[in-house]
Amino acid sequence: MLTLLRVALIPVIAALYLGGASGYLTAGVFLLAGVTDWADGYLARQRNEESPFGAFLDPVADKLMVSAVLVLMAADPQMRQEVFSPALFTIIVAIIIGREITISALREWMAELGRRGVVAVGGIGKVKTTLQFVAITVLLFAQAGLQKWMVVFGEVLLYAAGALTLWSMIVYLRGAWPSLSAR
């Protein structure tokens, strides 16, 4: 239910962002969605209520939420004026979204080969997702008119998330390389 709530909040976040709602409200709803991600995993493990549907939808919800908000930010002329480097910001957004698509396809393909465990979510992936959520939340709060240092801080966090994104992709691709390079 929490994962479904997170998916349902994506259009709400987009409507708030595009509708000119307070950055505080948009950031608050995004933060709520991020907290549901943590709570969902915690409760599933505590209650031993993991399901195939939840295992499928949870990472998809995260990717959809992060990708949707990053696209909104990268396309926002006001955000492009606020960030230190609009070009680098857009490149990092493209890297994050490209990695998510690549690894999703890799996981699907590895599952078909019966080697799903090679690309199972690991610690670095969880740190990457957390850093993405924190960076985006800070950037959304910064749009509420907070000081420039907060925009810079959020941007630096996003660049760090981008670096972890690349690193985790390399880790997954290295693990899958024997299957990828097989004839």
C-alpha positions as YAML, in Angstrom:
chain: A
units: angstrom
residues:
- id: 1
  name: MET
  ca: [0.00, 0.00, 0.00]
- id: 2
  name: LEU
  ca: [2.86, 2.39, 0.81]
- id: 3
  name: THR
  ca: [4.49, 1.70, -2.54]
- id: 4
  name: LEU
  ca: [1.19, 2.35, -4.32]
- id: 5
  name: LEU
  ca: [0.88, 5.59, -2.36]
- id: 6
  name: ARG
  ca: [4.35, 6.59, -3.55]
- id: 7
  name: VAL
  ca: [3.33, 5.96, -7.17]
- id: 8
  name: ALA
  ca: [0.11, 7.92, -6.65]
- id: 9
  name: LEU
  ca: [2.09, 10.86, -5.25]
- id: 10
  name: ILE
  ca: [4.12, 11.26, -8.47]
- id: 11
  name: PRO
  ca: [1.43, 13.20, -10.38]
- id: 12
  name: VAL
  ca: [0.65, 15.15, -7.19]
- id: 13
  name: ILE
  ca: [4.29, 16.22, -6.92]
- id: 14
  name: ALA
  ca: [4.37, 17.12, -10.62]
- id: 15
  name: ALA
  ca: [1.15, 19.14, -10.33]
- id: 16
  name: LEU
  ca: [2.46, 21.00, -7.30]
- id: 17
  name: TYR
  ca: [5.78, 21.72, -9.01]
- id: 18
  name: LEU
  ca: [4.24, 22.83, -12.30]
- id: 19
  name: GLY
  ca: [1.36, 24.65, -10.62]
- id: 20
  name: GLY
  ca: [3.68, 26.98, -8.78]
- id: 21
  name: ALA
  ca: [2.91, 25.61, -5.33]
- id: 22
  name: SER
  ca: [5.22, 26.52, -2.51]
- id: 23
  name: GLY
  ca: [8.56, 24.76, -2.68]
- id: 24
  name: TYR
  ca: [7.93, 23.81, 0.94]
- id: 25
  name: LEU
  ca: [4.74, 21.97, 0.00]
- id: 26
  name: THR
  ca: [6.31, 20.25, -3.02]
- id: 27
  name: ALA
  ca: [9.38, 19.26, -0.97]
- id: 28
  name: GLY
  ca: [7.15, 18.07, 1.87]
- id: 29
  name: VAL
  ca: [5.13, 15.78, -0.38]
- id: 30
  name: PHE
  ca: [8.31, 14.47, -2.00]
- id: 31
  name: LEU
  ca: [9.81, 13.89, 1.45]
- id: 32
  name: LEU
  ca: [6.64, 12.07, 2.52]
- id: 33
  name: ALA
  ca: [6.97, 9.81, -0.51]
- id: 34
  name: GLY
  ca: [10.62, 9.17, 0.35]
- id: 35
  name: VAL
  ca: [9.71, 8.28, 3.92]
- id: 36
  name: THR
  ca: [7.11, 5.81, 2.63]
- id: 37
  name: ASP
  ca: [9.93, 4.08, 0.73]
- id: 38
  name: TRP
  ca: [11.89, 3.57, 3.93]
- id: 39
  name: ALA
  ca: [8.79, 2.64, 5.96]
- id: 40
  name: ASP
  ca: [7.63, 0.18, 3.32]
- id: 41
  name: GLY
  ca: [10.92, -1.73, 3.38]
- id: 42
  name: TYR
  ca: [11.17, -1.60, 7.16]
- id: 43
  name: LEU
  ca: [7.62, -2.86, 7.72]
- id: 44
  name: ALA
  ca: [7.92, -5.58, 5.08]
- id: 45
  name: ARG
  ca: [11.04, -6.96, 6.76]
- id: 46
  name: GLN
  ca: [9.67, -6.64, 10.30]
- id: 47
  name: ARG
  ca: [6.40, -8.33, 9.47]
- id: 48
  name: ASN
  ca: [7.91, -10.73, 6.96]
- id: 49
  name: GLU
  ca: [5.36, -9.54, 4.41]
- id: 50
  name: GLU
  ca: [7.50, -9.34, 1.31]
- id: 51
  name: SER
  ca: [5.68, -10.11, -1.93]
- id: 52
  name: PRO
  ca: [6.70, -10.52, -5.56]
- id: 53
  name: PHE
  ca: [4.48, -7.55, -6.48]
- id: 54
  name: GLY
  ca: [6.12, -5.38, -3.82]
- id: 55
  name: ALA
  ca: [9.60, -6.51, -4.86]
- id: 56
  name: PHE
  ca: [8.76, -5.49, -8.43]
- id: 57
  name: LEU
  ca: [6.95, -2.21, -7.74]
- id: 58
  name: ASP
  ca: [9.15, -0.75, -4.98]
- id: 59
  name: PRO
  ca: [12.21, -0.01, -7.14]
- id: 60
  name: VAL
  ca: [10.01, 1.05, -10.05]
- id: 61
  name: ALA
  ca: [8.24, 3.59, -7.82]
- id: 62
  name: ASP
  ca: [11.58, 5.01, -6.70]
- id: 63
  name: LYS
  ca: [12.85, 5.32, -10.26]
- id: 64
  name: LEU
  ca: [9.63, 6.91, -11.50]
- id: 65
  name: MET
  ca: [9.55, 9.42, -8.68]
- id: 66
  name: VAL
  ca: [13.20, 10.43, -8.95]
- id: 67
  name: SER
  ca: [13.10, 10.58, -12.75]
- id: 68
  name: ALA
  ca: [9.90, 12.63, -12.88]
- id: 69
  name: VAL
  ca: [11.16, 15.28, -10.47]
- id: 70
  name: LEU
  ca: [14.62, 15.44, -12.04]
- id: 71
  name: VAL
  ca: [13.08, 15.99, -15.49]
- id: 72
  name: LEU
  ca: [10.88, 18.75, -14.05]
- id: 73
  name: MET
  ca: [13.91, 20.43, -12.49]
- id: 74
  name: ALA
  ca: [16.14, 20.09, -15.56]
- id: 75
  name: ALA
  ca: [13.42, 21.62, -17.75]
- id: 76
  name: ASP
  ca: [12.64, 24.45, -15.31]
- id: 77
  name: PRO
  ca: [14.14, 27.78, -16.49]
- id: 78
  name: GLN
  ca: [14.15, 29.11, -12.92]
- id: 79
  name: MET
  ca: [16.09, 26.08, -11.65]
- id: 80
  name: ARG
  ca: [18.53, 26.42, -14.54]
- id: 81
  name: GLN
  ca: [19.24, 29.99, -13.38]
- id: 82
  name: GLU
  ca: [19.73, 28.94, -9.77]
- id: 83
  name: VAL
  ca: [22.14, 26.04, -10.17]
- id: 84
  name: PHE
  ca: [25.86, 26.59, -10.44]
- id: 85
  name: SER
  ca: [26.16, 24.77, -13.76]
- id: 86
  name: PRO
  ca: [22.95, 24.17, -15.76]
- id: 87
  name: ALA
  ca: [24.80, 22.01, -18.30]
- id: 88
  name: LEU
  ca: [26.37, 19.79, -15.64]
- id: 89
  name: PHE
  ca: [23.04, 19.59, -13.80]
- id: 90
  name: THR
  ca: [21.34, 18.36, -16.98]
- id: 91
  name: ILE
  ca: [24.12, 15.87, -17.69]
- id: 92
  name: ILE
  ca: [23.83, 14.43, -14.17]
- id: 93
  name: VAL
  ca: [20.05, 14.13, -14.59]
- id: 94
  name: ALA
  ca: [20.61, 12.27, -17.89]
- id: 95
  name: ILE
  ca: [23.19, 9.99, -16.23]
- id: 96
  name: ILE
  ca: [20.85, 9.15, -13.35]
- id: 97
  name: ILE
  ca: [17.88, 8.42, -15.60]
- id: 98
  name: GLY
  ca: [20.01, 6.55, -18.15]
- id: 99
  name: ARG
  ca: [21.51, 4.38, -15.42]
- id: 100
  name: GLU
  ca: [18.09, 3.51, -14.05]
- id: 101
  name: ILE
  ca: [16.87, 2.40, -17.48]
- id: 102
  name: THR
  ca: [20.08, 0.46, -18.17]
- id: 103
  name: ILE
  ca: [20.11, -1.39, -14.87]
- id: 104
  name: SER
  ca: [16.38, -2.16, -15.07]
- id: 105
  name: ALA
  ca: [16.92, -3.73, -18.49]
- id: 106
  name: LEU
  ca: [20.01, -5.57, -17.22]
- id: 107
  name: ARG
  ca: [18.08, -6.98, -14.25]
- id: 108
  name: GLU
  ca: [15.30, -8.18, -16.53]
- id: 109
  name: TRP
  ca: [17.76, -9.81, -18.89]
- id: 110
  name: MET
  ca: [19.77, -11.43, -16.08]
- id: 111
  name: ALA
  ca: [16.54, -12.78, -14.58]
- id: 112
  name: GLU
  ca: [15.78, -14.45, -17.91]
- id: 113
  name: LEU
  ca: [19.19, -16.13, -17.67]
- id: 114
  name: GLY
  ca: [18.44, -17.24, -14.11]
- id: 115
  name: ARG
  ca: [21.18, -14.99, -12.73]
- id: 116
  name: ARG
  ca: [19.08, -12.35, -10.99]
- id: 117
  name: GLY
  ca: [21.27, -12.43, -7.89]
- id: 118
  name: VAL
  ca: [24.21, -10.98, -9.85]
- id: 119
  name: VAL
  ca: [22.38, -7.65, -10.12]
- id: 120
  name: ALA
  ca: [20.37, -7.73, -6.89]
- id: 121
  name: VAL
  ca: [20.05, -4.42, -5.08]
- id: 122
  name: GLY
  ca: [23.05, -3.94, -2.84]
- id: 123
  name: GLY
  ca: [24.18, -1.47, -0.23]
- id: 124
  name: ILE
  ca: [25.56, 1.00, -2.73]
- id: 125
  name: GLY
  ca: [22.21, 1.10, -4.53]
- id: 126
  name: LYS
  ca: [20.41, 1.90, -1.30]
- id: 127
  name: VAL
  ca: [22.89, 4.67, -0.46]
- id: 128
  name: LYS
  ca: [22.53, 6.04, -4.01]
- id: 129
  name: THR
  ca: [18.74, 6.13, -3.74]
- id: 130
  name: THR
  ca: [18.88, 7.80, -0.32]
- id: 131
  name: LEU
  ca: [21.32, 10.41, -1.58]
- id: 132
  name: GLN
  ca: [19.11, 11.09, -4.61]
- id: 133
  name: PHE
  ca: [16.07, 11.57, -2.35]
- id: 134
  name: VAL
  ca: [17.96, 13.89, -0.01]
- id: 135
  name: ALA
  ca: [19.44, 15.93, -2.88]
- id: 136
  name: ILE
  ca: [16.07, 16.37, -4.57]
- id: 137
  name: THR
  ca: [14.37, 17.28, -1.28]
- id: 138
  name: VAL
  ca: [17.02, 19.92, -0.57]
- id: 139
  name: LEU
  ca: [16.66, 21.35, -4.09]
- id: 140
  name: LEU
  ca: [12.88, 21.48, -3.76]
- id: 141
  name: PHE
  ca: [13.16, 23.23, -0.39]
- id: 142
  name: ALA
  ca: [15.69, 25.63, -1.92]
- id: 143
  name: GLN
  ca: [13.10, 26.65, -4.51]
- id: 144
  name: ALA
  ca: [10.95, 27.96, -1.69]
- id: 145
  name: GLY
  ca: [13.24, 30.97, -1.63]
- id: 146
  name: LEU
  ca: [15.87, 29.79, 0.77]
- id: 147
  name: GLN
  ca: [19.40, 31.03, 0.53]
- id: 148
  name: LYS
  ca: [21.67, 30.32, -2.42]
- id: 149
  name: TRP
  ca: [23.89, 28.06, -0.30]
- id: 150
  name: MET
  ca: [21.02, 25.57, -0.09]
- id: 151
  name: VAL
  ca: [20.78, 25.35, -3.88]
- id: 152
  name: VAL
  ca: [24.54, 24.78, -4.06]
- id: 153
  name: PHE
  ca: [24.33, 22.17, -1.29]
- id: 154
  name: GLY
  ca: [21.50, 20.34, -3.07]
- id: 155
  name: GLU
  ca: [23.38, 20.50, -6.35]
- id: 156
  name: VAL
  ca: [26.55, 19.07, -4.76]
- id: 157
  name: LEU
  ca: [24.48, 16.28, -3.21]
- id: 158
  name: LEU
  ca: [22.96, 15.53, -6.62]
- id: 159
  name: TYR
  ca: [26.43, 15.38, -8.18]
- id: 160
  name: ALA
  ca: [27.51, 12.98, -5.43]
- id: 161
  name: ALA
  ca: [24.39, 10.91, -6.16]
- id: 162
  name: GLY
  ca: [25.35, 10.99, -9.84]
- id: 163
  name: ALA
  ca: [28.82, 9.69, -9.00]
- id: 164
  name: LEU
  ca: [27.32, 6.87, -6.89]
- id: 165
  name: THR
  ca: [24.90, 6.20, -9.73]
- id: 166
  name: LEU
  ca: [27.79, 5.65, -12.16]
- id: 167
  name: TRP
  ca: [29.74, 3.63, -9.62]
- id: 168
  name: SER
  ca: [26.80, 1.33, -8.88]
- id: 169
  name: MET
  ca: [26.18, 0.87, -12.61]
- id: 170
  name: ILE
  ca: [29.81, -0.16, -13.09]
- id: 171
  name: VAL
  ca: [29.53, -2.60, -10.18]
- id: 172
  name: TYR
  ca: [26.39, -4.17, -11.66]
- id: 173
  name: LEU
  ca: [27.83, -4.31, -15.18]
- id: 174
  name: ARG
  ca: [31.06, -5.88, -13.92]
- id: 175
  name: GLY
  ca: [29.06, -8.53, -12.09]
- id: 176
  name: ALA
  ca: [27.03, -9.24, -15.20]
- id: 177
  name: TRP
  ca: [29.96, -9.04, -17.63]
- id: 178
  name: PRO
  ca: [30.58, -12.80, -17.84]
- id: 179
  name: SER
  ca: [26.98, -13.24, -19.02]
- id: 180
  name: LEU
  ca: [27.13, -10.16, -21.24]
- id: 181
  name: SER
  ca: [30.33, -11.26, -22.97]
- id: 182
  name: ALA
  ca: [29.38, -14.92, -23.39]
- id: 183
  name: ARG
  ca: [28.89, -16.14, -26.92]
...
